Amino acid sequence: MTATTDGSAESAGAGSESTPGAVPPGPAGRTAGLAAGPPAPPPVPPAPTRPGRAGPRAEYAPPGVPGRLGRLSRPGAGRTTARDSVRDASRDTTRDAARPTADLRRPPDGVRPGVYEAAARATRNLLERQDPEGWWKGDLETNVTMDAEDLLLRQFLGIRDEATTRAAALFIRGEQREDGTWATFHGGPPELSATIEAYVALRLAGDAPDAPHMSRASAWIRAHGGIAAARVFTRIWLALFGWWNWDHLPELPPELVFLPPWVPLNIYDFGCWARQTIVPLTVVSALRPVRPAPFALDELHADARTPYPARRLAPLTSWDGAFQRMDKALHVYRRFAPRRLRKAAMASAGRWIVERQENDGCWGGIQPPAVYSVIALHLLGYDLGHPVMRAGLESLERFAVWRADGARMIEACQSPVWDTCLAAIALADAGLRPDHPALVKAADWMLGEEIVRTGDWAVRRPGLAPGGWAFEFHNDTYPDIDDTAEVVLALRRIKHPDPARIEGAIARGVSWNLGMQSRNGAWGAFDADNTSPLPNKLPFCDFGEVIDPPSADVTAHVVEMLAFEGRASDARTRRGIAWLLAEQEPSGGWFGRWGTNYVYGTGSVVPALVAAGMAPGHPAIRRAVRWLESVQNDDGGWGEDQRSYKDPSWAGKGASTPSQTAWALMALLSAGEREGKAVERGVAHLVETQKEDGTWDEPYFTGTGFPWDFSINYHLYRQVFPLTALGRYLYGEPFAPTGAHPAPAGEA
């Protein structure tokens, strides 16, 4: 037995169908079947085998089964350092930075002084950051819950060491504010769950509860409701050590894995990130493990005498009230669940988890599902030396960024494909010659990252041939539509010595993206028609967005890509455009799902509409231009705070940032405003705020994981987007003439 339970009959290995002493299923003995999945689609069209990746499977694998043959490990993939996880850029890049070079196009006459020089400096800096394999990756900064949960995982598994703890604590302390709290984004308000988790992590590191920085934190926590008011995830982590009672958490029955895809609240109704988290948590919820607590946390209860205050149920006629009562029924069901059924459900969940482990050992390329998958499998009997567990723990190490001061920051995810395609677009649009070795090398790397096997997306699109790209180094199970669109846009800009490779990859990517269009004409990020309203109503789902509906920014990127490929008149493109026009806000902007917020959405949509043939004088474009002009800051830049996701009065408001200024400029430039005052001031702001080495500072978070609930600072955004905007100011829009890349025969 590997865990202490709450006294129920289940043991830590109750979900395993192995006989005593048997080795749990591992990489060599994965179960191919799933409880529910689509029928086999037609064979994948042939795609060439790339270095570091095996070719397409000879037969259909169940949705999301990565299999160890899907991709081989590459040296350096996922490595992180104290720098921005890229090549050492410390070499002097300012020397001769303003001198024209044969690799850059000459700007047209009459360009504002300093713009070309700024673009040249930024280009050289970005080139210096490229990895020898061809990729770029900046740090992906989120919040201290990643670091706290990493320490809690190590405590749970019994592998926490002094060096890691000390480095993590150094980072966590450095993020604490004067009032003792922690926020989830730079300059944001205090956040209760983040503060609780950070406090507990520092207690693990040995910080005394009566130390000034700790007493300030605990006082604030108590004043804001204590542990009882924290999110469910935080209370689950505390329950693992007996600091919270499992009976006071929402029930997550593992029998969910048996629901077929057409039944409401089946696992495929959840967005892929939530799905990968919920399946392992059903095992954890069923087994309710409790490790010995190294200390008490009474100081974090609003009233230690009543740590579990009663909560009033919402009216039965409301969704909240209905699901609260359903949760109460599930707590009753737990006591009477057929033992054989529950054992089979946990075994099925375990297989589902193992089947989706990537070849680098991670799950989905993101840290939270990996953490919960490791816990669930350990509870099911996988010891720490098992290949699955060993690979999983090793993959988590690659999320660590060690800083120069000895602090250790955990990335929630890594973004090499996204960063690489954006860097390639920026360099090309800034005038780097299309056959430059850096661009060719980037293209080779991106070609090697193409995913030519099916994943969970095939549940909703069982007949669709694969051919997309993921966000991360290793995530064959979950390619995404946004990355695929941007990779196609990047590849189209590069003059590659083997054009047939480029054309084949682009054709497959375009076909896959078209096939992932949702019924309403728009595109989500990972799945088609992932729009059920029910998952967000569950009491468990209080940690952020758990579904993947179509968004304006993803749809815009697909429309732009389709226009670039000569498909602006395609009926599917026109449906996407119609959806975008219907989604425009009364103010003139568009909501940004994956970037902050209306500035990002508008900066994505306007260039796409113009690329697809919409005249800059169209009323929708003019409304967008007027809105962007109205929210420009006095310093000439643009900024938008994460608070705009909760409070519309914040829309387009915030300190100027390089990336958001670039997004606004990209929209205005595409709308024909190059000679306008707003563009002149915005370009001047970028030039004036650039550092001597060609970089920009950007402490503010301009990326979005879950609107408001999970914010991201992509450290390469501050470099690639300003360079793209300056390049388009210098050389104009990169849109290919309509029909320049006609659809292959039979696909029009």
C-alpha positions in Angstrom: 0.0 0.0 0.0 1.6 3.3 -1.1 -0.7 5.8 0.6 -2.7 6.3 3.7 -6.4 6.6 2.9 -9.3 8.0 4.7 -10.2 4.6 6.1 -12.2 3.3 3.2 -11.7 -0.1 1.8 -9.7 1.1 -1.1 -6.0 0.7 -1.0 -3.5 2.8 -3.0 -3.3 0.1 -5.6 -7.1 -0.7 -5.7 -7.3 0.6 -9.3 -4.8 -1.8 -10.7 -5.8 -5.0 -12.3 -2.3 -6.4 -11.7 -1.9 -9.4 -9.4 0.2 -8.9 -6.4 3.8 -8.4 -7.3 3.0 -7.8 -11.0 4.6 -4.9 -12.8 2.0 -2.3 -13.9 1.6 -1.7 -17.6 4.4 0.4 -19.0 5.7 1.6 -22.3 6.3 -1.9 -23.6 2.9 -3.1 -22.7 0.4 -0.3 -23.2 -3.2 -1.1 -23.7 -4.4 0.1 -27.1 -8.1 0.2 -26.4 -10.0 3.1 -24.7 -13.4 3.0 -23.1 -14.9 5.1 -25.8 -13.4 6.4 -29.0 -14.2 7.1 -32.7 -14.0 4.5 -35.4 -10.8 4.2 -37.4 -10.3 7.0 -39.9 -8.8 6.4 -43.3 -5.0 5.8 -43.4 -2.9 8.9 -42.9 -1.6 10.3 -46.2 2.1 9.5 -46.5 4.4 12.0 -44.9 8.2 11.8 -44.9 10.0 10.6 -41.8 11.9 13.4 -40.1 15.0 13.2 -37.9 13.8 12.7 -34.4 10.3 11.5 -35.3 9.1 8.3 -36.7 6.8 8.2 -39.6 3.0 7.9 -39.5 1.5 4.8 -37.9 0.6 2.0 -40.1 -2.8 1.6 -38.4 -5.1 3.8 -36.4 -4.3 4.3 -32.7 -7.1 5.3 -30.3 -7.5 9.0 -29.9 -4.6 10.5 -28.0 -2.5 7.4 -27.7 1.0 8.8 -28.2 2.9 5.5 -28.2 6.7 5.7 -27.8 7.2 5.5 -31.5 5.5 8.8 -32.1 8.6 10.9 -31.4 12.1 10.3 -30.3 13.9 12.5 -27.8 16.2 15.2 -29.1 19.2 16.5 -27.4 18.5 19.8 -25.7 14.7 19.6 -26.1 13.1 21.3 -23.1 16.4 22.3 -21.5 16.2 25.5 -19.4 18.9 27.7 -18.0 19.1 31.0 -16.1 18.7 32.8 -19.4 15.5 32.9 -21.4 15.9 29.2 -22.4 17.6 30.1 -25.6 21.1 30.5 -27.0 23.4 32.7 -25.0 22.7 36.2 -26.1 25.3 37.8 -23.9 27.7 38.4 -26.8 27.7 42.1 -27.7 25.0 42.5 -30.3 25.1 46.3 -30.3 28.4 46.6 -32.2 27.6 47.9 -35.7 24.0 47.2 -35.1 22.9 50.1 -37.2 25.1 49.2 -40.1 23.1 47.9 -43.1 23.8 44.3 -43.9 23.3 42.2 -47.1 20.9 40.0 -45.1 18.4 42.8 -44.6 16.4 44.6 -47.2 17.1 48.3 -47.5 14.1 50.4 -46.3 12.3 52.8 -48.6 13.3 56.4 -48.7 11.8 58.8 -46.2 11.4 56.3 -43.3 11.3 57.8 -39.9 14.9 58.1 -38.5 15.9 55.2 -36.2 13.2 52.7 -37.3 15.5 50.7 -39.6 18.3 50.8 -37.0 15.9 49.5 -34.3 14.7 46.7 -36.5 18.3 45.8 -37.4 19.2 45.6 -33.7 16.2 43.5 -32.9 16.9 41.2 -35.8 20.5 40.6 -34.7 19.4 40.0 -31.2 16.8 37.5 -32.2 19.2 35.7 -34.5 21.6 35.3 -31.6 18.9 33.6 -29.6 18.3 30.8 -32.0 19.2 27.3 -30.8 21.6 25.4 -33.1 18.8 23.0 -33.9 16.8 25.9 -35.3 14.2 26.7 -32.6 13.6 29.7 -30.3 12.1 29.5 -26.9 11.6 32.2 -24.3 10.8 31.6 -20.7 7.1 31.2 -20.0 6.4 32.9 -16.7 3.1 32.3 -14.8 2.7 32.4 -11.0 4.1 30.8 -7.8 1.5 28.1 -7.6 3.6 26.2 -10.1 6.6 26.3 -7.8 4.6 25.6 -4.7 2.9 22.6 -6.2 6.2 21.2 -7.4 7.4 21.2 -3.8 4.2 19.7 -2.6 4.5 16.9 -5.2 8.0 16.2 -4.1 6.9 16.1 -0.4 4.1 13.7 -1.3 6.4 11.4 -3.2 9.1 11.6 -0.5 11.7 13.0 -2.9 12.0 16.6 -1.8 15.6 17.6 -1.4 17.2 20.6 0.3 18.8 22.2 -2.8 15.6 22.2 -4.8 13.6 23.4 -1.9 16.0 26.2 -1.2 16.0 27.4 -4.8 12.2 27.3 -5.1 11.8 29.2 -1.8 14.2 31.8 -3.0 12.0 32.4 -6.1 8.7 32.3 -4.1 10.0 34.8 -1.6 11.1 37.1 -4.4 7.6 37.2 -5.7 5.9 38.2 -2.4 4.6 41.7 -2.1 4.9 44.1 0.8 1.5 43.2 2.2 2.5 39.6 2.4 0.5 38.4 -0.5 1.2 36.9 -4.0 -0.6 37.9 -7.2 -1.0 35.8 -10.3 0.3 38.5 -12.7 2.6 41.5 -12.5 0.9 44.4 -10.8 -2.2 42.4 -10.2 -4.3 42.2 -7.0 -3.6 39.7 -4.2 -4.9 36.2 -4.9 -6.0 34.0 -2.1 -5.2 30.5 -3.4 -1.8 31.6 -4.7 -1.0 33.1 -1.3 -2.0 30.0 0.5 0.1 27.7 -1.7 3.1 30.0 -1.6 2.8 30.2 2.2 2.7 26.4 2.6 5.7 26.0 0.3 7.7 28.4 2.4 6.7 26.4 5.5 8.1 23.3 3.8 11.3 25.3 3.2 11.6 26.0 6.9 10.2 29.6 7.1 8.8 30.1 10.6 5.1 31.1 10.8 5.9 34.0 13.1 8.5 35.5 10.7 7.3 38.9 9.6 6.8 38.0 5.9 4.9 34.8 7.0 2.7 36.5 9.6 1.7 39.1 7.1 0.7 36.4 4.7 -1.3 34.4 7.2 -3.1 37.4 8.5 -4.2 38.4 5.0 -5.3 34.8 4.3 -7.4 34.7 7.5 -9.0 38.1 6.7 -10.1 36.8 3.3 -11.8 33.6 4.3 -8.9 31.3 5.0 -8.4 27.9 3.4 -12.2 27.4 3.2 -12.4 30.2 0.6 -9.6 28.8 -1.6 -10.1 27.2 -5.0 -10.7 23.4 -5.2 -7.2 22.7 -6.5 -5.6 24.3 -3.5 -7.8 22.4 -1.1 -7.0 19.1 -2.9 -3.3 19.8 -2.4 -3.9 20.4 1.3 -6.1 17.3 1.6 -3.1 15.2 0.4 -1.5 16.0 3.7 -4.6 16.1 6.0 -4.7 19.9 6.1 -8.2 19.7 4.6 -10.8 16.9 4.7 -11.6 15.1 1.5 -15.3 15.0 2.5 -15.4 18.8 2.0 -14.2 18.6 -1.7 -16.3 18.0 -4.8 -16.5 14.4 -5.8 -14.9 13.3 -9.0 -15.9 9.7 -9.8 -13.5 7.7 -12.0 -16.5 6.2 -13.7 -16.5 9.3 -15.8 -14.1 7.6 -18.2 -16.8 5.1 -19.2 -19.2 7.8 -20.5 -19.3 7.7 -24.3 -18.6 10.9 -26.2 -22.3 11.6 -26.9 -23.2 11.7 -23.2 -23.1 15.1 -21.5 -20.1 15.6 -19.2 -18.0 12.9 -20.8 -14.3 13.6 -20.6 -14.2 14.9 -24.2 -16.7 17.6 -23.3 -13.8 19.2 -21.4 -11.0 21.2 -23.1 -7.9 19.1 -23.5 -6.0 20.8 -20.7 -8.9 20.1 -18.3 -9.4 16.6 -19.6 -5.8 15.7 -18.9 -6.1 17.1 -15.4 -9.5 15.6 -14.5 -8.8 12.0 -15.5 -5.9 11.6 -13.1 -7.8 13.5 -10.4 -10.6 11.0 -10.6 -8.2 8.4 -9.3 -6.9 10.7 -6.6 -10.4 11.6 -5.6 -11.4 7.9 -5.4 -8.4 6.9 -3.3 -8.2 10.0 -1.1 -4.6 9.6 0.0 -3.3 11.4 3.1 0.4 11.7 3.8 1.6 12.7 7.2 1.6 16.5 7.6 5.0 17.9 8.6 3.3 20.7 10.5 -0.2 22.1 11.3 -1.8 25.0 9.3 -4.3 26.2 11.9 -3.1 29.8 11.3 -4.6 29.7 7.8 -8.2 29.1 9.0 -10.4 32.2 9.4 -11.6 30.4 12.6 -9.6 27.4 13.6 -12.6 26.2 15.7 -14.8 25.9 12.6 -12.5 25.2 9.7 -15.4 24.0 7.5 -18.0 26.7 7.6 -21.4 25.8 6.2 -22.1 26.9 2.7 -25.6 27.8 1.6 -26.8 25.9 -1.5 -27.9 27.9 -4.5 -31.5 27.6 -5.5 -32.4 24.2 -7.0 -33.7 25.9 -10.1 -30.3 27.3 -10.9 -27.4 25.5 -12.6 -25.2 26.0 -9.6 -27.9 24.6 -7.3 -28.5 21.6 -9.5 -24.9 20.7 -9.7 -24.3 21.3 -5.9 -27.0 18.7 -5.2 -25.6 16.4 -7.8 -22.3 16.6 -6.0 -24.0 15.6 -2.7 -25.5 12.6 -4.5 -22.1 11.6 -5.8 -20.7 11.7 -2.2 -23.5 9.2 -1.3 -22.7 7.1 -4.4 -19.1 6.9 -3.3 -20.1 4.9 -0.2 -22.1 2.4 -2.3 -20.2 2.4 -5.6 -19.8 -1.2 -6.9 -16.3 -2.2 -6.0 -15.7 -4.1 -9.2 -16.9 -1.2 -11.3 -14.8 1.4 -9.4 -11.7 -0.8 -9.7 -12.3 -1.2 -13.5 -12.8 2.6 -13.8 -9.6 3.4 -12.1 -7.7 0.8 -14.2 -9.2 2.4 -17.3 -8.2 5.8 -16.1 -4.7 4.6 -15.5 -4.5 3.2 -19.0 -5.8 6.4 -20.4 -3.1 8.3 -18.6 -0.3 6.0 -19.6 -1.4 5.9 -23.2 -1.1 9.7 -23.4 2.4 10.0 -21.9 4.6 11.7 -24.5 8.1 10.3 -25.4 9.8 12.9 -23.2 7.8 11.6 -20.3 5.4 14.5 -20.0 1.6 14.7 -20.5 0.3 17.3 -23.0 3.6 19.3 -22.6 2.1 21.1 -19.7 3.0 20.9 -16.0 -0.3 20.6 -14.2 -1.6 17.4 -15.9 1.9 15.9 -15.5 1.9 16.5 -11.8 -1.5 14.9 -11.2 -0.7 12.0 -13.6 2.4 11.2 -11.6 0.4 11.2 -8.4 -2.4 9.1 -9.8 -0.1 6.5 -11.3 1.8 6.3 -8.1 -1.4 5.6 -6.2 -2.2 2.9 -8.7 0.9 1.1 -7.8 3.6 2.5 -10.1 6.8 2.8 -8.0 9.2 5.7 -8.6 11.6 3.4 -10.5 9.0 2.3 -13.0 9.9 3.6 -16.6 6.6 5.6 -16.8 7.2 7.3 -13.5 10.9 7.8 -14.1 10.2 9.5 -17.4 7.4 11.6 -15.9 9.6 12.9 -13.1 12.5 13.6 -15.4 10.2 15.6 -17.7 9.1 17.7 -14.8 12.7 18.7 -14.2 12.8 20.2 -17.6 10.2 22.8 -16.6 12.7 24.3 -14.2 14.4 27.6 -15.1 17.4 28.2 -12.9 18.2 31.9 -12.6 21.5 33.6 -12.0 20.7 34.3 -8.4 20.1 30.6 -7.7 16.3 30.9 -7.7 14.4 28.1 -9.5 11.2 29.0 -11.4 8.8 26.4 -12.8 7.3 27.0 -16.2 3.7 25.8 -16.6 4.5 25.0 -20.2 7.1 25.5 -22.9 6.5 27.2 -26.2 9.2 26.4 -28.7 6.9 25.8 -31.8 4.9 28.9 -31.1 8.0 31.0 -30.4 9.8 29.6 -33.5 7.1 30.3 -36.0 6.5 33.8 -34.5 10.3 34.5 -34.6 10.5 33.3 -38.2 7.5 35.6 -39.2 9.1 38.5 -37.4 12.5 38.0 -39.1 11.0 37.6 -42.5 8.7 40.6 -42.2 11.6 42.7 -40.9 13.4 42.1 -44.2 15.7 39.1 -43.5 16.2 37.4 -46.9 13.9 34.4 -47.2 16.8 31.9 -47.8 18.8 33.1 -44.8 20.3 30.1 -43.0 18.5 30.9 -39.8 15.1 30.8 -41.5 16.0 27.7 -43.4 17.1 26.0 -40.2 13.9 27.1 -38.5 11.9 25.7 -41.3 13.7 22.4 -41.1 13.0 22.2 -37.4 9.3 23.1 -37.8 9.0 20.5 -40.6 10.4 17.9 -38.1 7.7 18.9 -35.6 4.7 18.2 -37.8 2.4 15.7 -36.2 1.1 13.1 -38.6 -0.9 10.8 -36.3 -4.2 11.2 -34.6 -5.0 12.5 -31.2 -7.9 13.2 -28.9 -9.2 15.7 -31.5 -10.2 12.6 -33.6 -13.1 11.9 -31.2 -15.0 14.8 -32.8 -13.4 14.5 -36.2 -12.8 10.7 -36.7 -12.4 10.9 -40.5 -9.9 13.7 -40.7 -6.3 13.1 -41.7 -3.7 14.5 -39.3 -1.2 17.2 -40.2 -0.8 19.9 -37.5 1.7 21.3 -35.1 1.6 21.5 -31.3 2.8 24.3 -29.0 5.5 22.4 -27.2 8.5 20.2 -27.8 6.5 17.0 -27.2 2.7 17.0 -27.5 1.7 14.7 -30.3 -1.6 14.0 -28.6 -2.8 17.6 -28.8 -1.7 19.6 -31.8 -3.4 23.0 -31.9 -5.1 25.0 -34.6 -3.4 28.3 -33.7 0.1 26.9 -33.9 -0.7 25.2 -37.2 -2.0 28.4 -38.8 1.1 30.4 -37.7 3.5 27.6 -38.7 2.0 27.6 -42.2 2.3 31.4 -42.3 5.9 31.1 -41.3 6.8 28.3 -43.7 5.3 30.3 -46.6 7.7 33.1 -46.0 10.8 30.9 -46.2 12.6 30.0 -49.4 13.6 26.4 -48.6 16.0 24.3 -50.8 13.4 21.5 -50.8 10.2 23.2 -51.7 8.3 19.9 -52.0 8.8 19.4 -48.3 7.3 22.8 -47.5 4.4 22.3 -49.9 3.5 18.9 -48.5 3.6 20.0 -44.9 1.5 23.2 -45.7 -1.1 21.2 -47.6 -1.5 18.8 -44.7 -1.7 21.6 -42.2 -4.3 23.6 -44.2 -6.4 20.5 -44.7 -6.3 19.6 -41.0 -7.2 23.2 -39.9 -10.1 23.3 -42.4 -11.3 20.0 -41.0 -11.2 21.4 -37.4 -13.7 24.2 -38.2 -16.6 24.2 -35.7 -20.2 24.1 -36.7 -20.6 27.9 -36.2 -17.9 28.6 -38.8 -15.1 29.5 -36.3 -12.2 27.7 -34.8 -11.2 26.7 -31.2 -7.7 26.0 -30.2 -7.5 22.2 -29.8 -10.9 20.7 -30.6 -13.9 21.2 -32.8 -17.3 22.0 -31.3 -15.9 21.9 -27.7 -18.7 24.1 -26.5 -20.8 22.3 -23.9 -21.8 24.8 -21.2 -22.1 22.1 -18.6 -18.4 21.5 -17.6 -18.0 25.1 -16.4 -21.0 24.6 -14.0 -19.4 21.7 -12.0 -18.4 22.6 -8.4 -15.0 21.2 -9.2 -14.3 23.5 -12.1 -13.5 26.8 -10.3 -9.9 27.0 -11.5 -10.6 28.7 -14.9 -11.9 27.9 -18.3 -12.5 24.2 -18.9 -13.9 24.2 -22.4 -12.4 25.2 -25.7 -15.0 27.2 -27.7 -14.1 29.1 -30.9 -12.3 32.4 -30.3 -11.7 35.5 -32.4 -7.9 35.3 -32.2 -7.6 31.7 -33.3 -10.2 32.1 -36.0 -8.5 35.2 -37.3 -5.1 33.4 -37.5 -6.8 30.6 -39.5 -8.5 33.1 -41.8 -5.3 34.9 -42.4 -3.5 31.7 -43.2 -6.3 30.6 -45.6 -6.1 34.0 -47.3 -2.4 33.7 -47.6 -2.9 30.3 -49.2 -5.3 31.7 -51.8 -8.4 30.5 -50.2 -10.0 33.8 -49.3 -13.0 32.9 -51.4 -13.4 29.4 -50.0 -16.9 29.1 -48.4 -15.3 27.9 -45.2 -13.1 31.0 -45.0 -16.1 33.2 -45.6 -18.0 31.5 -42.8 -15.1 32.3 -40.5 -15.1 35.9 -41.6 -18.9 36.2 -41.0 -18.4 34.8 -37.5 -15.7 37.3 -36.8 -17.8 40.2 -38.0 -20.7 39.0 -35.7 -18.3 38.9 -32.8 -17.1 42.5 -33.0 -17.7 44.4 -29.7 -19.8 47.5 -29.8 -16.6 49.4 -29.0 -15.0 48.2 -32.2 -12.6 45.7 -30.7 -12.5 41.9 -30.5 -12.2 39.8 -27.4 -8.8 38.1 -27.0 -8.9 34.5 -25.7 -5.2 33.6 -25.7 -3.7 37.1 -25.4 -4.6 40.2 -23.4 -7.2 41.1 -24.3 -9.1 43.3 -26.7 -5.8 44.7 -28.0 -4.7 41.2 -28.8 -8.0 40.2 -30.3 -8.2 43.3 -32.5 -4.6 43.0 -33.5 -5.3 39.5 -34.7 -8.6 40.1 -36.5 -8.0 43.3 -38.4 -4.9 41.9 -40.4 -6.8 38.7 -41.1 -9.9 40.5 -42.5 -7.7 42.8 -44.7 -5.7 39.8 -45.9 -8.9 38.0 -46.8 -9.9 41.0 -49.1 -11.9 43.3 -46.8 -11.3 46.9 -47.8 -9.7 49.1 -45.1 -12.7 51.4 -45.4 -15.1 48.7 -44.3 -17.2 49.9 -41.4 -15.9 47.0 -39.1 -12.3 48.0 -39.9 -13.0 51.7 -39.3 -14.6 51.0 -35.9 -11.6 48.9 -34.9 -9.2 51.7 -35.9 -11.2 54.3 -34.0 -11.2 52.1 -30.9 -7.4 51.5 -31.1 -6.8 55.2 -31.5 -9.1 56.0 -28.5 -7.1 53.7 -26.2 -3.6 54.7 -27.2 -1.6 55.9 -24.2 -0.1 59.3 -23.8 3.4 57.8 -24.3 2.4 56.6 -27.8 2.2 52.9 -26.8 -0.7 50.6 -26.0 -1.3 48.4 -23.0 -4.1 46.4 -21.4 -4.3 44.9 -17.9 -5.5 41.4 -17.2 -8.4 43.1 -15.2 -10.1 43.7 -18.5 -11.3 40.1 -18.4 -13.3 40.8 -15.3 -14.1 44.5 -15.6 -14.9 45.9 -19.1 -13.9 49.4 -18.0 -10.3 48.1 -18.2 -10.6 47.2 -21.9 -7.6 48.7 -23.7 -6.3 50.2 -20.5 -2.9 49.5 -18.9 0.7 50.5 -18.9 2.2 50.4 -22.4 4.0 47.2 -23.3 6.1 46.3 -26.4 3.9 43.4 -27.4 0.6 45.1 -27.1 1.9 48.2 -28.8 3.0 45.9 -31.7 -0.4 44.3 -31.9 -2.1 47.6 -32.2 0.4 48.7 -34.8 -0.1 45.5 -36.8 -3.9 46.2 -36.9 -3.5 49.9 -37.9 -0.9 49.2 -40.5 -3.0 46.6 -42.2 -5.9 49.0 -42.1 -4.0 51.5 -44.2 -3.0 53.8 -41.3 0.7 53.9 -42.0 0.8 57.7 -42.3 -1.5 58.3 -39.4 -0.6 60.0 -36.2 -1.3 56.9 -34.1 1.1 54.8 -36.1 3.8 57.5 -36.0 3.5 57.7 -32.2 3.4 54.0 -31.7 6.5 53.3 -33.9 8.3 56.1 -32.0 7.4 54.5 -28.7 8.9 51.2 -29.8 12.1 52.9 -31.1 12.5 55.0 -28.0 11.9 52.2 -25.5 14.2 49.7 -27.2 17.4 48.9 -25.2 20.9 49.1 -26.7 21.1 45.4 -27.3 17.9 45.4 -29.4 15.6 44.0 -26.8 12.6 45.5 -24.9 11.6 45.1 -21.2 8.1 43.8 -20.5 7.3 42.8 -16.9 3.6 42.9 -17.6 1.7 39.7 -18.5 0.2 39.9 -22.0 -0.5 36.2 -22.6 -3.5 34.3 -21.4 -4.0 30.7 -20.3 -7.4 31.1 -18.8 -9.0 34.6 -19.0 -8.3 36.2 -15.6 -7.6 32.9 -13.8 -4.2 32.0 -15.4 -2.0 34.7 -17.0 1.3 34.3 -18.9 4.3 36.4 -19.5 5.9 35.0 -22.7 9.4 36.3 -22.6 9.8 36.2 -26.3 6.7 38.3 -27.1 8.6 41.4 -26.2 11.0 40.7 -29.0 9.1 39.0 -31.9 6.0 41.2 -32.0 7.7 44.6 -31.9 10.1 43.4 -34.7 7.1 42.2 -36.7 5.4 45.6 -36.4 8.6 47.6 -37.2 9.2 45.3 -40.2 5.6 45.9 -41.6 6.0 49.6 -41.0 9.2 49.5 -43.1 8.3 47.1 -45.9 4.5 46.9 -45.9 2.1 44.0 -45.4 3.3 40.5 -46.3 0.1 39.3 -47.8 0.4 37.2 -50.9 -1.8 38.2 -53.9 -5.0 36.3 -54.0 -4.5 33.0 -55.7 -0.8 33.1 -55.4 -0.9 29.7 -53.7 -3.9 28.0 -55.2 -5.5 25.1 -53.5 -4.3 21.7 -54.7 -6.6 19.9 -57.2 -9.5 18.4 -55.5 -9.3 20.5 -52.3 -10.9 23.7 -53.5 
